[in-house]
Amino acid sequence: MENFQIQHSAINSEAARGHSQSGFIEANTVPMQLEEIRDKHIIPVFLKDNEPTISQVEFVEVMTEAAREVFGISALPSPQLRVSHPIKGRVYEARHKKASDLMDNEKTIYYERMAMLITIPGFTEEINGNTLELNIGGVKAYNLDNLNSTKGSKEHFKFFVGFKNMVCTNLCISTDGAKMDCQARSLDELYAAALDLFRNYNAGFHMDAINGLTDYSLTEKQFAQIVGKSRLYQYLPKEEKQQIPELLINDTMISKVADCYFSDKNFNRSGNGEIDLWRFYNLLTGAVKSSYIDRFIEREVNSFDFTLQIKEALDRGHGNFWYLN
């Protein structure tokens, strides 16, 4: 029996009932209410013993309870959820029916991947006229687990604490605020890992680092060089890539960054073609929203790290920073 117990008051199901849409991630995802996942979706099992995995609903509940404990809030707004990669099935009795003839009670479904975001009320900051609110979030993607195993095998989770830009719903996540691969066998282990991350996250330090981006700018030539080198990076030999700061965004996302440099109403270039690193960073995180669920947290963190590396390179007069040389 699990020692961890959910305090159901930790989630205020009425507080955000209207969150049917969420822009914190896009790609091929659809919005979903927690109640629908809980009441209508099956839970995958470990194939060798038919025991259930830690469900997506339990993951949300554990993250919520850990945030409630750390931030001292009795009830949090309902989570914003996005799901993708539906796994459909049917009951045995309906095995010969056409798909169009299936009744609701004859269908089964679960979504392989789920991303969540929950606002922490009362924790806001302002950067360059943009209001940022503190959020926690995470990913439960069954494709990362070895389901051809038995109960007690390690299951994989990703979660974070950071800020959301309320102007554009872009996320601001640092390495210190993210757990990229939490491997847990039980709700207790998952809860302990979430507590550890949330308690050790330094929001003030993170905000100072974000604030510092507004003091640095790229010329149009420097921006164009970074975009061009970012395209080249995708095709470098492995040995050369290892000597260069990692960039996880792909060609499609780079094209989105270039497009928004001209067209984004909030973060486009200034009249002389310059763009400060705060706006550049938001172009990256805006493009990253088109990631698949199981990759987007890594890309969010990488966007912040990459922008900080540009800032450090500007401090050094470029130095040996490949993207600006």
C-alpha positions in Angstrom: 0.0 0.0 0.0 1.3 3.4 -0.9 2.1 5.8 2.0 1.4 8.8 -0.1 -2.1 10.0 0.2 -3.8 12.6 -2.1 -5.5 15.5 -0.3 -8.3 16.1 -2.8 -8.7 19.7 -1.6 -5.3 20.4 -3.1 -7.0 20.7 -6.5 -9.7 23.3 -6.9 -11.7 21.8 -9.7 -13.9 24.9 -10.1 -11.0 27.5 -10.1 -10.0 26.9 -13.6 -12.9 24.9 -15.1 -12.7 27.2 -18.2 -9.2 26.1 -19.1 -10.2 24.1 -22.2 -7.5 25.7 -24.3 -3.9 26.2 -23.4 -1.0 27.6 -25.5 1.9 26.5 -23.4 2.5 23.7 -25.9 0.9 23.2 -29.3 2.2 20.7 -31.8 -0.3 17.9 -32.4 -1.9 18.1 -28.9 -5.5 18.6 -27.8 -6.8 20.1 -24.5 -8.2 17.7 -22.0 -9.9 18.0 -18.6 -8.5 15.9 -15.8 -12.0 14.4 -15.1 -12.2 13.1 -18.7 -8.8 11.3 -18.3 -9.8 9.9 -14.9 -13.3 8.7 -15.9 -13.0 7.7 -19.5 -9.4 6.6 -20.2 -8.0 3.2 -19.5 -4.7 2.9 -17.6 -1.8 1.0 -19.3 -0.5 -2.0 -17.5 2.8 -3.8 -17.2 2.5 -6.7 -19.7 4.1 -9.4 -17.6 1.8 -9.1 -14.6 -1.1 -6.9 -15.7 -0.5 -4.5 -12.9 -1.3 -0.8 -13.5 1.3 1.9 -14.2 1.3 5.1 -12.3 -1.5 6.9 -14.2 -1.4 10.3 -15.7 -4.1 11.4 -13.2 -2.0 10.2 -10.2 1.0 12.1 -11.7 -1.1 15.3 -11.7 -2.3 14.7 -8.2 1.2 14.1 -6.9 2.6 17.2 -8.5 -0.3 19.2 -7.2 0.1 18.0 -3.6 3.8 18.6 -3.7 3.3 22.2 -4.9 0.6 22.7 -2.3 3.0 21.6 0.4 6.0 23.6 -0.7 4.2 26.9 -1.6 1.8 26.8 1.3 -1.4 27.0 -0.8 -4.5 25.0 0.3 -6.0 24.7 -3.1 -4.6 25.2 -6.6 -6.4 25.9 -9.9 -7.2 23.0 -12.0 -4.4 21.9 -14.3 -4.2 22.8 -17.9 -3.6 19.5 -19.7 -2.6 18.7 -23.3 -2.6 15.1 -24.6 -1.3 13.4 -27.8 -0.9 10.1 -29.5 -4.2 8.4 -28.8 -4.2 4.6 -28.3 -7.6 3.3 -29.3 -9.2 -0.1 -28.7 -12.5 -1.9 -28.3 -14.0 -4.4 -26.1 -14.0 -8.1 -27.2 -17.7 -8.2 -27.9 -17.3 -5.5 -30.5 -14.4 -7.0 -32.3 -16.3 -7.6 -35.6 -18.1 -4.2 -35.7 -17.2 -1.5 -38.2 -15.5 1.5 -36.5 -18.5 3.7 -37.5 -20.9 1.3 -35.7 -19.1 1.2 -32.3 -21.0 2.5 -29.3 -19.3 4.6 -26.7 -19.3 1.8 -24.2 -17.5 -0.5 -26.7 -14.6 1.9 -27.2 -11.4 2.2 -25.1 -8.8 4.9 -25.3 -5.8 6.4 -23.6 -3.3 9.0 -24.7 0.3 7.9 -24.7 1.6 11.4 -23.8 0.3 14.1 -21.5 1.7 17.5 -20.5 0.3 19.5 -17.6 0.7 23.1 -16.3 -0.6 24.4 -13.0 -0.5 28.1 -11.9 0.8 28.9 -8.4 -1.4 31.8 -7.3 0.2 35.0 -5.9 3.7 34.5 -7.4 4.2 37.0 -10.2 7.0 39.1 -11.6 7.3 41.6 -14.4 10.0 41.7 -17.1 10.1 44.4 -19.7 6.4 45.0 -19.4 5.5 41.3 -19.5 3.8 39.7 -16.4 5.3 36.3 -15.5 3.4 33.9 -13.2 5.0 31.0 -11.4 3.9 27.6 -12.6 4.7 23.9 -12.1 4.3 21.4 -14.9 5.3 18.1 -16.2 5.1 15.2 -18.6 3.9 11.7 -18.3 4.6 9.8 -21.5 4.1 6.0 -21.5 6.3 5.6 -24.6 9.3 6.4 -22.3 8.5 3.4 -20.0 9.3 -0.2 -20.5 5.8 -1.7 -20.3 7.0 -5.1 -21.2 8.0 -5.6 -17.6 6.4 -6.0 -14.1 5.1 -3.7 -11.5 7.9 -2.1 -9.6 9.9 -1.3 -12.7 11.1 2.3 -13.0 8.7 4.6 -14.6 9.8 7.9 -16.2 8.5 11.4 -15.5 9.6 14.9 -16.3 8.5 18.0 -14.3 9.5 21.5 -13.7 8.9 24.7 -11.8 9.3 28.1 -13.6 7.5 31.0 -15.0 4.9 31.5 -17.7 4.8 34.7 -19.7 1.2 35.7 -19.6 1.5 37.8 -22.7 2.2 34.8 -24.9 2.1 31.7 -22.6 5.8 31.0 -23.4 7.5 29.1 -20.6 10.7 30.2 -18.8 12.4 27.1 -17.4 16.0 26.8 -16.1 18.1 23.8 -15.6 17.8 24.2 -11.8 14.0 24.2 -12.1 13.6 21.0 -14.2 13.8 17.3 -13.6 14.4 15.8 -17.0 14.2 12.1 -16.1 12.7 11.2 -12.8 12.7 7.4 -12.4 10.2 6.3 -9.8 8.7 3.0 -8.8 5.9 4.4 -6.6 3.9 7.5 -5.8 6.1 8.0 -2.7 9.3 8.2 -4.7 7.6 10.5 -7.2 6.3 12.8 -4.5 9.7 12.9 -2.8 11.4 13.9 -6.0 8.9 16.7 -6.7 9.3 18.0 -3.2 13.0 18.1 -3.6 12.9 20.0 -6.9 10.3 22.5 -5.7 12.0 23.2 -2.4 15.4 23.8 -4.0 14.2 26.0 -6.8 15.5 29.6 -6.4 12.9 31.8 -8.1 14.8 34.9 -7.3 18.0 33.7 -8.9 16.1 32.5 -11.9 14.3 35.9 -12.2 17.6 37.8 -11.9 19.0 35.7 -14.8 16.0 36.4 -16.9 16.1 40.1 -16.1 19.7 40.3 -17.2 18.7 39.4 -20.7 17.1 42.8 -21.2 20.5 44.5 -21.0 21.9 42.8 -24.1 21.0 43.1 -27.7 21.9 41.4 -31.0 22.3 43.4 -34.2 20.5 42.3 -37.3 23.7 40.9 -38.6 24.4 38.9 -35.3 20.8 37.6 -35.3 21.1 36.5 -38.9 24.4 34.8 -38.2 23.0 32.9 -35.2 20.0 31.7 -37.3 22.3 30.6 -40.2 24.7 28.8 -37.9 21.8 27.2 -36.1 20.8 25.7 -39.4 24.3 24.5 -40.1 24.5 23.0 -36.6 21.8 20.4 -37.5 24.1 18.9 -40.1 27.5 19.0 -38.4 29.5 15.8 -37.9 29.0 14.3 -34.4 32.6 15.1 -33.4 32.2 18.8 -34.3 28.9 19.0 -32.5 30.4 17.9 -29.3 32.7 21.0 -29.3 29.8 23.4 -29.8 27.0 24.5 -27.4 24.1 22.2 -27.9 21.0 23.5 -29.7 17.9 21.2 -29.6 15.6 23.2 -31.8 15.1 21.9 -35.4 15.0 23.6 -38.8 11.2 24.2 -38.6 11.6 25.9 -35.3 14.5 28.0 -36.5 12.4 29.1 -39.4 9.7 30.1 -36.9 12.2 32.2 -35.0 13.3 34.0 -38.2 9.7 34.6 -39.2 8.7 36.0 -35.8 11.8 38.3 -35.8 9.8 40.3 -38.3 6.2 39.4 -37.5 5.7 38.8 -33.8 3.8 41.7 -32.3 5.4 41.3 -28.9 9.0 40.2 -29.6 9.9 41.4 -33.1 13.0 43.5 -33.9 13.3 47.2 -33.2 13.4 49.8 -35.9 17.2 49.4 -36.4 17.0 45.6 -36.6 18.3 45.0 -33.1 16.6 42.6 -30.8 17.4 42.3 -27.1 18.0 38.9 -25.6 14.7 38.8 -23.7 12.8 39.1 -26.9 15.2 36.7 -28.7 14.6 34.2 -25.8 10.9 34.4 -26.3 11.2 33.8 -30.0 13.0 30.5 -29.1 10.4 29.5 -26.5 7.6 30.4 -28.8 9.0 28.2 -31.5 9.6 25.3 -29.0 5.8 25.2 -28.3 5.5 23.1 -31.6 7.5 20.3 -30.0 6.1 16.9 -29.3 5.1 16.5 -25.6 8.0 14.1 -24.7 10.6 16.6 -26.0 9.4 20.1 -25.1 10.8 20.5 -21.6 14.3 19.7 -22.8 13.9 22.3 -25.5 12.5 24.9 -23.1 15.5 24.5 -20.8 17.9 24.4 -23.8 16.4 27.7 -25.1 17.3 29.4 -21.8 20.8 27.9 -21.6 21.5 28.8 -25.2 20.4 32.4 -24.6 22.6 32.7 -21.5 25.6 31.4 -23.6 24.9 34.2 -26.1 24.9 36.7 -23.3 28.2 35.4 -22.0 29.7 35.5 -25.5 28.6 39.1 -25.9 30.4 39.9 -22.6 33.6 38.3 -24.0 33.3 40.1 -27.3 32.2 36.8 -28.9 35.4 34.9 -27.9 35.3 31.5 -29.5 31.5 31.2 -29.6 30.8 29.3 -32.8 27.4 30.8 -33.5 28.8 34.3 -33.6 32.2 33.6 -35.2 
